[in-house]
């Protein structure tokens, strides 16, 4: 289940999960790491500085 999406380009993402927008690659990575810890989930890098936070 996808819990959240972290990206620099919100126009590339659609769906029902919350979308968090970062300024740059470093901020996206930091937000993805923090969200995965908070949600007790895993962060997976897709492409173009886009991460999905998933519950396995």
N, CA, C and O atoms as CSV, one atom per row, in Angstrom:
chain,resi,resn,atom,element,x,y,z
A,1,UNK,N,N,0.841,-1.169,0.000
A,1,UNK,CA,C,0.000,0.000,0.000
A,1,UNK,C,C,0.895,1.245,0.000
A,1,UNK,O,O,1.829,1.341,0.797
A,2,UNK,N,N,0.609,2.188,-0.891
A,2,UNK,CA,C,1.362,3.439,-0.944
A,2,UNK,C,C,0.767,4.402,0.072
A,2,UNK,O,O,-0.415,4.737,0.001
A,3,UNK,N,N,1.588,4.845,1.015
A,3,UNK,CA,C,1.143,5.735,2.072
A,3,UNK,C,C,1.360,7.201,1.727
A,3,UNK,O,O,0.586,8.060,2.149
A,4,UNK,N,N,2.420,7.496,0.953
A,4,UNK,CA,C,2.742,8.882,0.605
A,4,UNK,C,C,3.700,8.898,-0.578
A,4,UNK,O,O,4.330,7.892,-0.905
A,5,UNK,N,N,3.794,10.057,-1.210
A,5,UNK,CA,C,4.718,10.277,-2.317
A,5,UNK,C,C,5.504,11.548,-2.016
A,5,UNK,O,O,4.933,12.547,-1.579
A,6,UNK,N,N,6.809,11.510,-2.249
A,6,UNK,CA,C,7.665,12.685,-2.100
A,6,UNK,C,C,8.287,12.953,-3.466
A,6,UNK,O,O,8.882,12.058,-4.065
A,7,UNK,N,N,8.150,14.181,-3.957
A,7,UNK,CA,C,8.628,14.484,-5.299
A,7,UNK,C,C,9.019,15.946,-5.437
A,7,UNK,O,O,8.642,16.779,-4.613
A,8,UNK,N,N,9.781,16.255,-6.489
A,8,UNK,CA,C,10.068,17.642,-6.855
A,8,UNK,C,C,9.085,18.125,-7.904
A,8,UNK,O,O,8.930,19.331,-8.094
A,9,UNK,N,N,8.412,17.196,-8.596
A,9,UNK,CA,C,7.522,17.544,-9.701
A,9,UNK,C,C,6.119,17.010,-9.430
A,9,UNK,O,O,5.816,15.877,-9.804
A,10,UNK,N,N,5.259,17.796,-8.790
A,10,UNK,CA,C,3.918,17.303,-8.451
A,10,UNK,C,C,3.049,17.007,-9.667
A,10,UNK,O,O,2.081,16.256,-9.548
A,11,UNK,N,N,3.358,17.566,-10.821
A,11,UNK,CA,C,2.556,17.295,-12.022
A,11,UNK,C,C,2.792,15.882,-12.547
A,11,UNK,O,O,2.006,15.386,-13.355
A,12,UNK,N,N,3.862,15.230,-12.100
A,12,UNK,CA,C,4.169,13.873,-12.547
A,12,UNK,C,C,3.494,12.806,-11.692
A,12,UNK,O,O,3.607,11.614,-11.976
A,13,UNK,N,N,2.791,13.238,-10.642
A,13,UNK,CA,C,2.207,12.300,-9.685
A,13,UNK,C,C,0.712,12.556,-9.561
A,13,UNK,O,O,0.280,13.700,-9.423
A,14,UNK,N,N,-0.076,11.483,-9.610
A,14,UNK,CA,C,-1.506,11.588,-9.350
A,14,UNK,C,C,-1.912,10.433,-8.454
A,14,UNK,O,O,-1.177,9.454,-8.326
A,15,UNK,N,N,-3.051,10.538,-7.849
A,15,UNK,CA,C,-3.533,9.437,-7.026
A,15,UNK,C,C,-4.071,9.907,-5.698
A,15,UNK,O,O,-4.196,11.105,-5.443
A,16,UNK,N,N,-4.390,8.934,-4.851
A,16,UNK,CA,C,-5.025,9.233,-3.587
A,16,UNK,C,C,-4.086,9.404,-2.413
A,16,UNK,O,O,-4.523,9.806,-1.335
A,17,UNK,N,N,-2.803,9.109,-2.588
A,17,UNK,CA,C,-1.853,9.233,-1.484
A,17,UNK,C,C,-1.439,10.693,-1.309
A,17,UNK,O,O,-1.410,11.447,-2.282
A,18,UNK,N,N,-1.121,11.095,-0.090
A,18,UNK,CA,C,-0.617,12.453,0.131
A,18,UNK,C,C,0.680,12.681,-0.646
A,18,UNK,O,O,1.530,11.794,-0.718
A,19,UNK,N,N,0.825,13.866,-1.222
A,19,UNK,CA,C,2.008,14.207,-2.009
A,19,UNK,C,C,2.763,15.314,-1.288
A,19,UNK,O,O,2.205,16.374,-1.005
A,20,UNK,N,N,4.038,15.061,-0.993
A,20,UNK,CA,C,4.911,16.038,-0.351
A,20,UNK,C,C,5.884,16.541,-1.403
A,20,UNK,O,O,6.486,15.746,-2.125
A,21,UNK,N,N,6.044,17.864,-1.497
A,21,UNK,CA,C,6.864,18.465,-2.537
A,21,UNK,C,C,8.131,19.039,-1.923
A,21,UNK,O,O,8.082,19.851,-0.999
A,22,UNK,N,N,9.270,18.598,-2.457
A,22,UNK,CA,C,10.558,19.078,-1.977
A,22,UNK,C,C,11.161,20.093,-2.928
A,22,UNK,O,O,10.856,20.093,-4.120
A,23,UNK,N,N,12.021,20.963,-2.400
A,23,UNK,CA,C,12.693,21.987,-3.208
A,23,UNK,C,C,13.776,21.395,-4.092
A,23,UNK,O,O,13.962,21.820,-5.233
A,24,UNK,N,N,14.494,20.402,-3.553
A,24,UNK,CA,C,15.620,19.829,-4.271
A,24,UNK,C,C,15.782,18.353,-3.881
A,24,UNK,O,O,15.034,17.831,-3.054
A,25,UNK,N,N,16.765,17.701,-4.488
A,25,UNK,CA,C,16.984,16.271,-4.261
A,25,UNK,C,C,17.250,15.967,-2.788
A,25,UNK,O,O,16.732,14.990,-2.249
A,26,UNK,N,N,18.053,16.801,-2.146
A,26,UNK,CA,C,18.411,16.569,-0.750
A,26,UNK,C,C,17.184,16.645,0.156
A,26,UNK,O,O,17.024,15.813,1.049
A,27,UNK,N,N,16.318,17.633,-0.064
A,27,UNK,CA,C,15.119,17.761,0.765
A,27,UNK,C,C,14.159,16.599,0.520
A,27,UNK,O,O,13.542,16.104,1.463
A,28,UNK,N,N,14.023,16.155,-0.733
A,28,UNK,CA,C,13.153,15.009,-1.026
A,28,UNK,C,C,13.640,13.764,-0.293
A,28,UNK,O,O,12.850,13.035,0.307
A,29,UNK,N,N,14.934,13.533,-0.349
A,29,UNK,CA,C,15.498,12.360,0.327
A,29,UNK,C,C,15.285,12.441,1.834
A,29,UNK,O,O,14.936,11.445,2.468
A,30,UNK,N,N,15.493,13.614,2.404
A,30,UNK,CA,C,15.314,13.795,3.839
A,30,UNK,C,C,13.859,13.583,4.254
A,30,UNK,O,O,13.587,12.914,5.251
A,31,UNK,N,N,12.919,14.154,3.488
A,31,UNK,CA,C,11.495,13.972,3.806
A,31,UNK,C,C,11.101,12.507,3.681
A,31,UNK,O,O,10.372,11.991,4.529
A,32,UNK,N,N,11.571,11.828,2.637
A,32,UNK,CA,C,11.232,10.417,2.445
A,32,UNK,C,C,11.749,9.580,3.612
A,32,UNK,O,O,11.050,8.695,4.105
A,33,UNK,N,N,12.960,9.860,4.044
A,33,UNK,CA,C,13.541,9.120,5.167
A,33,UNK,C,C,12.747,9.369,6.447
A,33,UNK,O,O,12.438,8.431,7.183
A,34,UNK,N,N,12.420,10.625,6.708
A,34,UNK,CA,C,11.658,10.960,7.918
A,34,UNK,C,C,10.267,10.348,7.902
A,34,UNK,O,O,9.829,9.772,8.898
A,35,UNK,N,N,9.570,10.468,6.775
A,35,UNK,CA,C,8.224,9.904,6.680
A,35,UNK,C,C,8.237,8.387,6.849
A,35,UNK,O,O,7.343,7.824,7.480
A,36,UNK,N,N,9.242,7.730,6.289
A,36,UNK,CA,C,9.294,6.273,6.418
A,36,UNK,C,C,9.480,5.865,7.879
A,36,UNK,O,O,8.916,4.866,8.323
A,37,UNK,N,N,10.261,6.628,8.615
A,37,UNK,CA,C,10.451,6.328,10.038
A,37,UNK,C,C,9.178,6.605,10.838
A,37,UNK,O,O,8.780,5.811,11.690
A,38,UNK,N,N,8.553,7.735,10.551
A,38,UNK,CA,C,7.333,8.111,11.275
A,38,UNK,C,C,6.225,7.097,11.033
A,38,UNK,O,O,5.503,6.725,11.958
A,39,UNK,N,N,6.090,6.650,9.784
A,39,UNK,CA,C,4.999,5.747,9.402
A,39,UNK,C,C,5.362,4.271,9.566
A,39,UNK,O,O,4.554,3.393,9.268
A,40,UNK,N,N,6.588,4.000,10.044
A,40,UNK,CA,C,7.077,2.629,10.169
A,40,UNK,C,C,6.891,1.894,8.838
A,40,UNK,O,O,6.295,0.819,8.772
A,41,UNK,N,N,7.426,2.518,7.781
A,41,UNK,CA,C,7.268,2.003,6.415
A,41,UNK,C,C,8.614,2.072,5.700
A,41,UNK,O,O,9.637,2.380,6.312
A,42,UNK,N,N,8.604,1.784,4.411
A,42,UNK,CA,C,9.818,1.798,3.590
A,42,UNK,C,C,9.722,2.893,2.542
A,42,UNK,O,O,8.654,3.131,1.978
A,43,UNK,N,N,10.850,3.562,2.282
A,43,UNK,CA,C,10.925,4.557,1.217
A,43,UNK,C,C,11.630,3.926,0.026
A,43,UNK,O,O,12.693,3.323,0.178
A,44,UNK,N,N,11.048,4.061,-1.149
A,44,UNK,CA,C,11.628,3.522,-2.375
A,44,UNK,C,C,11.794,4.641,-3.384
A,44,UNK,O,O,10.850,5.384,-3.652
A,45,UNK,N,N,13.005,4.768,-3.952
A,45,UNK,CA,C,13.286,5.781,-4.959
A,45,UNK,C,C,12.808,5.272,-6.311
A,45,UNK,O,O,13.117,4.144,-6.696
A,46,UNK,N,N,12.063,6.089,-7.026
A,46,UNK,CA,C,11.611,5.711,-8.365
A,46,UNK,C,C,12.514,6.367,-9.411
A,46,UNK,O,O,13.440,5.729,-9.912
A,47,UNK,N,N,12.257,7.609,-9.737
A,47,UNK,CA,C,13.102,8.371,-10.649
A,47,UNK,C,C,12.743,9.841,-10.541
A,47,UNK,O,O,11.741,10.196,-9.919
A,48,UNK,N,N,13.551,10.691,-11.141
A,48,UNK,CA,C,13.293,12.129,-11.126
A,48,UNK,C,C,13.013,12.670,-9.723
A,48,UNK,O,O,12.100,13.472,-9.527
A,49,UNK,N,N,13.804,12.224,-8.760
A,49,UNK,CA,C,13.638,12.660,-7.371
A,49,UNK,C,C,12.248,12.380,-6.832
A,49,UNK,O,O,11.679,13.212,-6.125
A,50,UNK,N,N,11.702,11.239,-7.151
A,50,UNK,CA,C,10.401,10.813,-6.653
A,50,UNK,C,C,10.563,9.564,-5.793
A,50,UNK,O,O,11.169,8.576,-6.209
A,51,UNK,N,N,10.015,9.630,-4.602
A,51,UNK,CA,C,10.053,8.516,-3.662
A,51,UNK,C,C,8.613,8.125,-3.337
A,51,UNK,O,O,7.726,8.978,-3.293
A,52,UNK,N,N,8.388,6.832,-3.110
A,52,UNK,CA,C,7.105,6.391,-2.580
A,52,UNK,C,C,7.368,5.795,-1.208
A,52,UNK,O,O,8.379,5.128,-0.990
A,53,UNK,N,N,6.459,6.040,-0.301
A,53,UNK,CA,C,6.528,5.476,1.045
A,53,UNK,C,C,5.474,4.382,1.082
A,53,UNK,O,O,4.285,4.647,0.907
A,54,UNK,N,N,5.919,3.144,1.313
A,54,UNK,CA,C,5.011,2.010,1.240
A,54,UNK,C,C,5.021,1.197,2.523
A,54,UNK,O,O,6.023,1.125,3.235
A,55,UNK,N,N,3.883,0.592,2.792
A,55,UNK,CA,C,3.735,-0.348,3.893
A,55,UNK,C,C,3.727,-1.745,3.298
A,55,UNK,O,O,2.915,-2.048,2.424
A,56,UNK,N,N,4.636,-2.603,3.774
A,56,UNK,CA,C,4.714,-3.974,3.238
A,56,UNK,C,C,3.922,-4.920,4.097
A,56,UNK,O,O,3.866,-6.115,3.810
